[in-house]
Amino acid sequence: MSFETNIYAFADEIRGFDYSLAYRDHLWNIIFPDNLGKWQHLCIAQYERTFYINHIDGRTGGLEVQPGKSVKPTAQFGISSSPLHHEVEAQLWETLTTYARNG
């Protein structure tokens, strides 16, 4: 499964879980252990048809996901986002979403 397909599937699965509301946004907080037993936290907001997925660790950039269309890093400090090509970040997100699904 490609990186984008994996992220689209994850965003689709999220819709099946309970969420909280902040204005018109749907919000999910997913807390799960990784393979070392360290707790991880994903904060996901859906505004209209776009998902904003953030790993709450202070080091990993977030993702802006338009299911079936694009996966790209979220804009940081006014810099526009561009396609995600960095292999390390893609692998990190694949690992995180796998643990979140299985956690």
C-alpha positions, 0 to 999 in steps of 0.5 A: 500500500502506498503512503498516500493510500495508507493515509487516506485509509486512516482518515476514512477510518477516523470518521467511524470514531466519536469526535468532539466539536469545536465550531464546525470542526470535528476533533479526534484525540488518539492516544496509543502506545508504540512498539516500545510502550511509549505513549503517542498522541495524534490530534486530528481536526476535520474542516469541511473535507480536509483533515489536519493530522498532528503528532503531539511531540513537538518535533514532527510536522503535521499533515494536510489530507484531502482524501483521494486528492493529496497528502502534504505537510501542513503550512509552518509559520506562513510557509505554504505547504508542498508535497511530502517527499521526505522518505523519513517523514513518510515512514514515520507517519506510516509507523504512527498510523499503523500503531494508532490502528492497532493500539 
